[in-house]
Amino acid sequence: MLKKAWASLLAVIFILTIAPLNPSANEAFLDALEEDLKATHYDYKEGTAEIIKQETLTSSNGNEIIAAVVELDTIRDGIFITRKTEFHYFDATENKILETADLAEVEGATEFSDANIDLLGQKVVYWLPVLIMLLLIAIPALILFFVVPRFYSTTEYMNPIYEKNDNPR
């Protein structure tokens, strides 16, 4: 009986630590983040924003601020994919994304950014442009080696006739 109670208590503690404290704030944050990313990144691919790490902070006026490290994808010209990781801050009380100038009033914003600075960056995904370049080389090469030799050639047909003919041209 004691083992079941202990296992149940540990399961409840485990579930409470995994579940977000305020799921409606996370949903509002993701919605506001999508709108902000569409406005700030012209090449943002919708629905690719993913929160890697988040922390709840407090501003000087008592508002709850969600600081997050967000990973997103941008696509240029349909083939150049860039995976970026950025900081974003959300005021959960007023339901708006904070600008950099508003972070001066947030306690712990600099500590959050200093602690997670190694997560920032961008990575270019090279497989699609490389595949297209290989196809640009491979398709003409395949045509040269397999299609062109099968064409009807008048010089091959006429060579025996020219060799027998002693008359100069």
Secondary structure, DSSP 8 states (H G I E B T S, - for coil): -HHHHHHHHHHHHHHHHHS-S-HHHHHHHHHHHHHHHHHH-TTB-TT--EEEEEEEEEETTS-EEEEEEEEEEEEETTTEEEEEEEEEEEETTTTEE--GGGGGGEETHHHHHHHTGGG-EEEEE-HHHHHHHHHHHHHHHHIIIIIGGGS--HHHHHHHHHHH--S--
